């Protein structure tokens, strides 16, 4: 007797076996634990920027799911560093520590498989009793899913700032240097100088990390000032070949044009400096930049009567010249006055518009035809 066959049962059994095998293969190929990226950063105290130890950092995905239960949180060590291994997604970060305000970042960070995203700014936590909200420096504000964060800004970087006191003749009366922090705003008060009255009593500036730009200028008048000699030549004037020269540093609100500078020089018994030889040119350049450390200085050469028709204010012959290559170029159509400029090649001339520098100051060379 032939055994009874069950073809339908055999077919169903084969289908179930094949489905189970496919499911096993899919589970092996899509294990989420293998699809992770890394998110790292640092946490500091908001008051003094020291690294914070013991801060719990938890990732929160775009659906609001916290990953603590998946061991996707970390606690900072002595260096304030954290590192999170996370499935690919967009995350904000939650910071919790004893004695500090709980803080969740406003920025969203995209984690990709097998990639490390380093958060560039340090997260700053405020103490619970500080009254100020925690933040990063600077506070991150990229759009959701932004892959890169803003460039870091300095945190409590010490910088210096210098106060210059200048009299009505452009003579430097005194200087003083103080210390501050980059990014902070300071109010500087005009120092008291015997016999002089300051035009303004105070100035407010925001300190830059570049200490060279942190300068404050106060201008002073001497109500009882009188000429000390018939030419009013300062005692510290630069003397060369029987002539005296002086670099006048004036507020642009006081001297705002080339011809106002020339009139001022004439009132002092002199005129804007005339440079008629290479030796004199080198001597004056070194006086301005090497001895005084200035950024620029105008002298008495102009073409404002007729473009490219340069002449000296005294009428001296225009025989010697030492222009920088490509100069004068009359950029913007109003550069009619010759000057030394510290960014140019040494000893060379440029043309400028007789405008103020970044400190609101203009500097020019006065010459007396006597010692």
Residue, then its C-alpha position, 0 to 999 in steps of 0.5 A: x500500500x502506498x503511503x498518503x502524500x501531503x503536498x500542501x503541508x510540505x510546501x507550507x513548511x518550506x515557505x516557513x523555513x525560507x521566511x525564517x532564514x530571511x528574517x535571520x539574515x535581515x536581523x544580522x544586516x541591520x543591527x542598530x548597535x552597529x550603526x553609531x556615530x560619536x558626539x564629543x565636547x567639553x563643559x566648563x563653569x560659566x563664572x571662571x571657565x574651569x573644566x567641570x567634572x561630574x556633569x551628566x550629558x544626555x543625548x535627546x533625539x529630535x522626537x524628544x527621546x532621551x537615550x539614558x536607558x540605552x547607555x548613551x549618556x556620559x559623565x565628564x571627567x577632570x578635563x570636562x570632556x564627554x563622548x557619546x556613542x549614538x545611532x544616526x539622528x539629530x540630537x540636542x544635549x541635556x546637562x545635569x550636575x549638582x549645584x548647577x542649573x540644568x541646561x538643554x542646548x538650543x542647537x541640534x547636532x547631526x550624528x552620522x554612522x562611523x563619524x565623530x562630530x566634535x562640538x567646538x564651543x565649550x558648554x558653560x553651566x551656571x551655578x544654581x544660585x548665580x541668577x544667570x542662564x547657562x550657555x555656550x560660548x558663543x551661544x549656538x544658534x544653527x538651524x536644526x540638523x546643522x552639521x557644523x557649529x560656529x567657530x569658537x570664541x575666546x573665553x576669558x582671554x586676557x588682553x591689554x588696552x592703552x590710554x593715550x593723552x594728547x595735548x592741543x599741539x599733538x604732543x603725547x603727554x602720557x600713556x598708561x596700559x591696563x589689563x582686561x578680558x577680550x570681549x568685555x566692555x570697559x569705561x575709561x576715564x580721562x586721567x587728570x594732568x596738571x595744567x590741562x583740561x580734557x575735552x571728554x571725561x570718559x570713553x567706553x570701548x569693547x576690548x578685542x583679542x587683538x591688543x593692537x586695536x585696544x587704544x583710547x585717546x583723550x585730547x587735552x587743552x592748556x588754557x594758559x599755554x603760551x609760546x615757549x619760543x618764536x617758533x613754538x618748537x616742542x623740546x622733543x622735536x626731531x632735528x635733521x640738517x638744521x630743520x625741526x620736525x614733529x609728528x602731530x597726532x590730532x583728533x579728526x574733529x579738530x583737524x579734518x582736512x589737509x589744509x586745516x593741518x597746513x594752517x595749524x602748522x603755519x600758526x605754529x611757525x612751520x609748515x607741513x614737512x617737505x621731503x626733497x632727498x632720499x636721506x631726509x626721507x629715510x630719516x623721517x620714516x624712521x622717526x615716524x615708525x621706528x622711534x614713535x611707533x605710529x601707523x601713518x603720517x601725512x606730509x606736505x605733498x598734494x595734487x588737489x589742484x590738478x590730478x597727478x600734478x603734485x606739488x609741495x606746500x612751500x613751492x619747493x621743486x618736485x624733483x625727489x619722489x619715492x612712491x610705492x609701486x602702483x602709487x599714487x592711484x587716487x583710489x575712490x577718486x579722492x586720494x590727493x595727499x601723500x603719506x607714509x603708511x606702516x603696511x607699505x614697503x619701508x620708506x615708500x609713499x602712498x596717496x590718501x584722502x586725509x581721513x581719520x584712522x580707526x581711533x578717530x585720529x589723523x597724524x601729520x608731520x610739521x616742519x620748522x626751517x630752524x632748530 
